[in-house]
Amino acid sequence: MASLEHDGNGVHKENEAHEGNGTVGALPPPPPVILPDFVPTLVEPEQVKKKVVRVPISRRGHGSKGQKITLLTNHFKVNVTNVDGHFFHYSVSLSYEDGRPVDGKGIGRRVIDRVQETYDNELAGKNFAYDGEKSLFTVGPLPRNKLEFTVVLEEISSNRNYGNGSPDGHESPNSSDRKRLRRPYHSKTYKVEISFAAKIPMQSIANALRGQESENSQEALRVLDIILRQHAARQGCLLVRQSFFHNDPKNFTDVGGGVLGCRGFHSSFRTAQGGLSLNIDVSTTMIIQPGPVVDFLIANQNVRDPYSIDWAKAKRMLKNLRIKVIPSNQEYKITGLSEKPCREQMFSLKQKNERDGDGEFQSHEISVYDYFVNHRNMDLRYSADVPCINVGKPKRPTYIPLELCSLVSLQRYTKALSTLQRASLVEKSRQKPPERMNTLSNVLRNSKYDAEPMLRSCGISISTNFTQVEGRVLPAPRLKVGNGEDFFPRNGRWNFNNKKLVEPTKIERWAVVNFSARCDIRSLVQGLIKCGNMKGIKIDDPFDVFEENPQLRRAPPMVRVEKMFEDIQSKLPGAPQFLLCLLPERKNSDLYGPWKRKNLAEFGIVTQCIAPTKVNDQYITNVLLKINAKLGGLNSLLAVEHSPSIPVVSKAPTIILGMDVSHGSPGQSDIPSIAAVVSSRNWPLISRYRAAVRTQSPKVEMIDSLFKKVSDTEDEGIMRELLLDFYTSSGKRKPDQIIIFRDGVSESQFNQVLNIELDQIIEACKFLDEKWSPKFVVIVAQKNHHTKFFQSGSPDNVPPGTIIDNRVCHPKNYDFYLCAHAGMIGTTRPTHYHVLLDEVGFSADDLQDLVHSLSYVYQKSTTAISVVAPICYAHLAAAQVGSFVKFEDKSETSSSHGGVTSAGAAAVPQLPRLQEKVCNSMFFC
C-alpha cells in the first residue's frame, strides 16, 4: 500500500521518502506481502476523504517589470559559525519555600540571575537565555537533566508580595511578620527547578534559509529573539514583544493628557532569501507620565488643581499602576483609592509602647492625615481634602496620602489615544529617511550585541552595514476621467483641475443640516454648485437649510439628532436623496455616530458630514469626490478597467474582496470586535465596492460570520450577501475567480485564514450552488512590520511603485514589499503582501501589477494609497458602522497590567443593518 506524504502544498505525494530535517532517506523496499487477507473494499470512505490542510504556497518566480533601483534596508547580515551546536530547552518552575508557585511577573529574571551567580560551578559555567517565565535555553547541555536550587533574594524596594500594616508598616504586625520587619531589607527564599524539555539543532536555522522551515527552526529563532529580550531586560528596558525602551527622558515626548510617547527600538532575527539577518527599527510605545501622581491626574483630566479631579475616573486610571513612596522609596502597586478624603479616612493604629493588661498592643482610631502630619511629622500641602492612594489588599487596605506618591517610569499606557494625542505623536516621532538611518546605526552600535555572551557562544556576528537590495519601480497605471480623457499620474498623484469626473451623478432632492456650526452656508452651497458643475455633477439648489435650535446645543447627541429629523420630516415633501450635515467639531463629534445611524440604518439616506474650517476650491472638490462616490458615481477609472483589459481579471467574472477586523484598543477588553468585508461589483469594474459589517467576540481575529447557516435553506452570513450583489450587478454572472485581500493577520495566523475563513467562504458558495467551484486567490497585507527601505545616496523616500521581492523576502513563501504611495512625511512604510494561495495561476508580474493598480482606485483621494483600496474601504466601513453603537467598556484599568478580562460567553451586541436604498452604496467613502 502506498504511503501518503504531504509535500506542504496540500497535495499528496506517493512513496516519496523525505530528506533533511531529521527524516529518513531512501528506505529498502518492504517485504512483498504484508497483509495476506487484505480486502481493498474495507477502507472506509471517511479516511480517503480526509480534509486537506492548506498551507501557504511557495514562490512561483520573481517579477521583472519596472525600472531597476538599488536600495538599502534595515536588515543587518548575521553570520552563524556554530552550526553543529544545539540549543537545550529547559522548563523552569519557581516556588516559595512553602511550595506555593511564584506568579508575580518580573521576579523570575532576578531569581534566575541569582541562581547563575550562586551556582556557577554546578551549572558548568553555562550562560542562559531565559524568557522571564517558564523557558530557559543553553548552548550545549547542563550537567544534569534535572537540577534543583534554593536562592535567597533581598526585596529591596518592593512591597508587592507580603502583608502590609498601617501606611508604612508601623502597626504591630502578626508574629510571623514581626522578625521580618526589623531587618532593613526583607529577604525571601525561592525554590527553582530546572528540567530538560527538548534539544534544538542550530542546523535547523540553515535549513530554514534553504526554505525548509520546521518547528525546530522556528524554535531556534525564538531562542535568538529571547537572547535579545534578555539583553534588553538586563539594561533595565521596558520590553514590548521584540521592542525595547530605555528609561531615558531624552526618548520621551509629551503628547498631552499625561501620556508620553517613548521612543525605543525593535530588534529581531529574520530568515530571508539573503540569509539570516537582524531587523532593527525605531519603535514607539505610550507610557504614563512618571513623577507625582497628582501631576499625572491633572494632565490626564485637563483640570487646574487637585480639587477639580474626577476621582471615579482617577480610580479607573490609576488601578494597577506602580508608585514609589516618599520618604522610604518603597515601591507599591495601586489597588484603589480611599472612600473618604485623607483627613476623614480612619484606620486603627497600634502603639508599640502602650500595652493593655494582657500585654497586647493597644490600638486607637486615627485619621491618615493626622498620622502622617503628627506622628511622622510630614508636611502635607493639599492631601487633606482628597482621597488617599490604597496599596493594600481588599480586606486590609493600606493608605498613603496622594502627595507622597510618584509614578514609576516606563509604565505602558494602553488606552486608545485621542485624535489630538495621535496627531501630536505622529508629528513628534516622524523621521526623514537619513535621520532614521542614523538613529538605527546608533542603536546597533550602542546595543553592543557582539559582547552578549549567549550570542558569542552561538558564534553569531552581526554586520554593521545596511543590506543592499534591488527593487523595481512599477509605472503608474493610466487613469480615465470624463470626456474620454485619460492621463498618467505623476509621482503617485493627480488632480481634477479642468477635468470632469468619469461618471458624475446628479444631486436633486437635497438639503443642508446645521448642528450649530459657524459657517457661511450660502457661500458654501454656491461653491458646491459651481464646483460640481465644473466637474460634471449637476447640483440643484437645496430644498432648505435646517438650523439647530440653539437651546438644544447642550442636549444629548441622540436627542439632537431626533429633534433635527422631526424638523426635516415636518418640512420636506418626501425623503431627500441626500443630506449635507455640518458638525461643530472637526474630529470625534459625538453627533457623528447617531446621525449616520439615523440616515443609513433607519431612513436609507445618503449623507455627507463636514466640519468646515477653511473652505476653498480644493476642500470643496474633495468633498464632492466623496459625495459622488456615495451616490453611485465614479471619479476616475483605470484605463485597463474601462477597455476591459486587466490580465486574468477581465477574462472571467472576478470578485475582489477586502477583509479586516478592527478591535478596541489594548486597554479595552470587552468591546466587540468589528468584522468588515467589502466586495467589488459591476464586473469588469474593480473600482466600485459595497460593504457588509458584523460584530464578533472581543479580540477575535478570525471572521466568524462569513457563512452562517440558520436553516437548511437560509444563510445569514456576509458572503451570501456579497455574492448575490455581485451576481445582480454583474449581468447575472457568478464569479469564476474570487480574489481575497486580508488585512491585519500575523504569520502565525496564515493557516487559519486558509483553513477556517476560506472554508467558510467555500461553504457559502456551495450553499448557493452545490456545483459551483470558483478559483481562489488569497493575499494577506501587513503594515505593522519593521522593514524599511532607503535610497542609497538620496535623502528622499523611495519612489511610488517601488516593489521588492528578493533578498529580504521569505526563503520559500510567496511574498513581496510594495510602496505604492509617495511618502511625503517621515519614512515610507512599505506594505508586505503574502500570497497564500493562487488557484488562478497569475504570473508574478500580473499579480504585482494588479496589487499596484488597486492602490489607484481609491475614490476619496487623488493619490495612490499605501495599501489596496478594498482593504482601506473595509477599515472605513468597520469604523463607520461601528460608530452607530456606543459600546461601553467595562474594563477597569488603563495600564499594562490587567486590561484583559475574560469576557465570558456574553452575547455580542449586533449592529443595525443598513436600509436597502444605501446598503449597496459606497456609504463608507
C-alpha positions, 0 to 999 in steps of 0.5 A: 500500500502506498504511503501518503506524504504531504509535500506542504502544498496540500497535495499528496505525494506517493512513496516519496521518502523525505530528506533533511530535517531529521527524516529518513532517506531512501528506505529498502523496499518492504517485504512483498506481502504484508497483509495476506487477507487484505480486502481493498473494499474495507477502507472506509470512505471517511479516511480517503476523504480526509480534509486537506490542510492548506498551507501557504504556497511557495514562490512561483518566480520573481517579477521583472517589470519596472525600472531597476533601483538599488536600495538599502534596508534595515536588515543587518547580515548575521553570520552563524559559525556554530552550526553543529551546536544545539540549543537545550530547552529547559522548563523552569518552575519557581516556588516559595519555600512553602511550595506555593508557585511564584506568579508575580511577573518580573521576579523570575529574571532576578531569581534566575540571575541569582541562581547563575551567580550562586551556582556557577560551578554546578551549572558548568559555567553555562550562560542562559537565555531565559524568557522571564517565565517558564523557558530557559535555553543553553548552548550545549547541555547542563550537567544534569537533566534535572537540577534543583536550587534554593536562592535567597533574594533581598526585596529591596524596594518592593512591597508587592508580595507580603502583608502590609500594616498601617501606611508604612508598616508601623502597626504591630504586625502578626508574629510571623511578620514581626522578625521580618520587619526589623531587618532593613531589607526583607529577604525571601527564599525561592525554590527553582527547578530546572528540567530538560524539555527538548534539544534544538539543532542550530542546523535547523536555522540553515535549513530554514534559509534553504526554505525548509522551515520546521518547528525546530527552526522556528524554535531556534529563532525564538531562542535568538529573539529571547537572547535579545529580550534578555539583553534588553531586560538586563539594561533595565528596558521596558520590553514590548514583544521584540521592542525595547525602551530605555528609561531615558527622558531624552526618548520621551515626548509629551503628547498631552493628557499625561501620556508620553510617547517613548521612543525605543527600538525593535530588534529581531532575527529574520530568515530571508532569501539573503540569509539570516539577518537582524531587523532593527527599527525605531519603535514607539510605545505610550507610557504614563507620565512618571513623577507625582501622581497628582501631576499625572491626574491633572494632565490626564483630566485637563483640570487646574488643581487637585480639587477639580479631579474626577476621582471615579475616573482617577480610580479607573486610571490609576488601578494597577499602576506602580508608585514609589513612596516618599520618604522610604522609596518603597515601591507599591502597586495601586489597588484603589483609592480611599472612600473618604478624603485623607483627613476623614479616612480612619484606620486603627493604629497600634502603639508599640509602647502602650500595652493593655493588661494582657500585654497586647498592643493597644490600638486607637482610631486615627485619621491618615492625615493626622498620622502622617502630619503628627506622628511622622511629622510630614508636611502635607500641602493639599492631601487633606481634602482628597482621597488617599492612594490604597496599596493594600489588599481588599480586606486590609487596605493600606493608605498613603496620602496622594502627595507622597506618591510618584509614578514609576517610569516606563509604565505602558499606557494602553488606552486608545489615544485621542485624535489630538494625542495621535496627531501630536505623536505622529508629528513628534516621532516622524523621521526623514529617511537619513535621520532614521538611518542614523538613529538605527546605526546608533542603536546597533552600535550602542546595543553592543550585541557582539559582547552578549555572551549567549550570542558569542557562544552561538558564534553569531556576528552581526554586520554593521552595514545596511543590506543592499537590495534591488527593487523595481519601480512599477509605472503608474497605471493610466487613469480615465476621467470624463470626456474620454480623457485619460492621463498618467499620474505623476509621482503617485498623484493627480488632480481634477483641475479642468477635468470632469469626473468619469461618471458624475451623478446628479444631486436633486432632492437635497438639503443642508443640516446645521448642528450649530456650526459657524459657517457661511452656508450660502457661500458654501452651497454656491461653491458646491454648485459651481464646483460640481458643475465644473466637474460634471455633477449637476447640483440643484439648489437645496430644498432648505437649510435646517438650523439647530435650535440653539437651546438644544446645543447642550442636549444629548447627541441622540436627542439632537439628532431626533429633534433635527429629523422631526424638523426635516420630516415636518418640512420636506415633501418626501425623503431627500436623496441626500443630506449635507450635515455640518458638525461643530467639531472637526474630529470625534463629534459625538453627533457623528455616530447617531446621525449616520445611524439615523440616515443609513440604518433607519431612513436609507439616506445618503449623507455627507458630514463636514466640519468646515474650517477653511473652505476653498476650491480644493476642500470643496472638490474633495468633498464632492469626490466623496459625495459622488462616490456615495451616490453611485458615481465614479471619479476616475477609472483605470484605463485597463478597467474601462477597455476591459483589459486587466490580465486574468481579471477581465477574462472571467467574472472576478470578485475582489474582496477586502477583509479586516477586523478592527478591535478596541484598543489594548486597554479595552477588553470587552468591546466587540470586535468589528468584522468588515468585508467589502466586495467589488461589483459591476464586473469588469469594474474593480473600482466600485465596492459595497460593504457588509459589517458584523460584530464578533467576540472581543479580540477575535481575529478570525471572521466568524460570520462569513457563512452562517447557516440558520436553516437548511435553506437560509444563510445569514452570513456576509458572503451570501450577501456579497455574492448575490450583489455581485451576481445582480450587478454583474449581468447575472454572472457568478464569479469564476475567480474570487480574489481575497485581500486580508488585512491585519493577520500575523504569520502565525495566523496564515493557516487559519485564514486558509483553513477556517475563513476560506472554508467558510467562504467555500461553504457559502458558495456551495450553499448557493450552488452545490456545483459551483467551484470558483478559483481562489486567490488569497493575499494577506497585507501587513503594515505593522512590520519593521522593514524599511527601505532607503535610497542609497545616496538620496535623502528622499523616500523611495519612489511610488511603485517601488516593489521588492521581492528578493533578498529580504523576502521569505526563503520559500513563501510567496511574498513581496514589499510594495510602496505604492504611495509617495511618502511625503512625511517621515519614512515610507512604510512599505506594505508586505503582501503574502500570497497564500494561495493562487488557484488562478495561476497569475504570473508574478508580474500580473499579480504585482501589477494588479496589487499596484493598480488597486492602490489607484482606485481609491475614490476619496483621494487623488493619490495612490494609497499605501495599501489596496483600496478594498482593504482601506474601504473595509477599515472605513466601513468597520469604523463607520458602522461601528460608530452607530453603537456606543459600546461601553467598556467595562474594563477597569484599568488603563495600564499594562497590567490587567486590561484583559478580562475574560469576557465570558460567553456574553452575547455580542451586541449586533449592529443595525443593518443598513436600509436597502436604498444605501446598503449597496452604496459606497456609504463608507467613502 
